[in-house]
Amino acid sequence: MQIEDIEKMTLDDVRKEYDRISQSTANSLGTWQKIYEWKQQDLLNQRLEKINISMLKLTKIVTILTAVNVIVAVISIVVNFI
């Protein structure tokens, strides 16, 4: 839009153009807000997945250590009765 076009506009034309651009801007901002939230959620999901994998590894280690502890306890009981 050129200056000459703006000079020829009535107040009502300016209001309509303002409303149109405001709506377009609001729609764009809404879209970018959704994209931002989606990316933020994706990043959070990646971090949570890493935490879940770490917790699974720790659970396996604790399970193995518990099994070793039970075996040692059984051996200790058997040795004490012999």
C-alpha positions in Angstrom: 0.0 0.0 0.0 1.3 3.4 -1.0 1.0 6.8 0.8 -1.4 8.0 -2.0 -3.7 5.0 -1.3 -3.7 5.8 2.4 -4.4 9.4 1.8 -7.5 8.5 -0.3 -8.9 6.2 2.4 -11.8 7.2 4.6 -11.8 6.7 8.3 -14.1 3.7 7.8 -11.6 2.2 5.3 -8.8 2.7 7.8 -10.8 1.0 10.5 -11.6 -1.9 8.2 -7.9 -2.3 7.2 -6.8 -2.0 10.8 -9.3 -4.7 11.8 -8.2 -7.0 8.9 -4.5 -6.6 9.8 -5.3 -7.1 13.6 -7.1 -10.3 12.8 -4.4 -11.5 10.6 -1.8 -10.7 13.2 -3.8 -12.4 15.9 -4.2 -15.5 13.8 -0.4 -15.6 13.1 0.4 -15.1 16.7 -2.0 -17.9 17.7 -0.4 -20.2 15.1 3.1 -19.4 16.3 2.0 -19.9 19.9 0.8 -23.4 19.1 4.0 -24.2 17.2 6.0 -22.9 20.2 4.0 -25.1 22.7 4.3 -28.1 20.4 8.1 -27.7 20.2 8.3 -27.1 23.9 6.3 -30.3 24.5 8.5 -32.2 22.1 11.6 -31.1 24.0 10.0 -32.1 27.3 9.1 -35.5 25.9 12.7 -36.1 24.8 14.0 -35.2 28.2 11.4 -37.4 29.9 12.3 -40.3 27.6 16.0 -40.0 28.6 14.9 -40.0 32.3 12.7 -43.0 31.7 15.6 -44.9 30.1 17.9 -44.0 33.0 15.3 -45.1 35.5 14.9 -48.4 33.7 18.6 -49.0 33.8 18.7 -48.2 37.5 15.8 -50.5 38.1 17.7 -53.3 36.4 20.8 -52.7 38.5 18.8 -52.7 41.7 17.0 -55.9 40.7 20.4 -57.6 40.0 21.8 -56.3 43.3 18.8 -57.6 45.1 19.1 -61.0 43.5 22.8 -61.1 44.5 21.9 -60.1 48.0 19.3 -62.9 48.3 21.8 -65.4 46.9 24.4 -64.3 49.5 21.9 -64.5 52.3 20.9 -68.0 51.3 24.5 -69.1 51.1 25.1 -67.5 54.5 22.2 -69.4 56.0 23.4 -72.7 54.5 26.9 -72.2 55.7 25.7 -71.4 59.2 23.7 -74.7 59.4 26.7 -76.8 58.2 
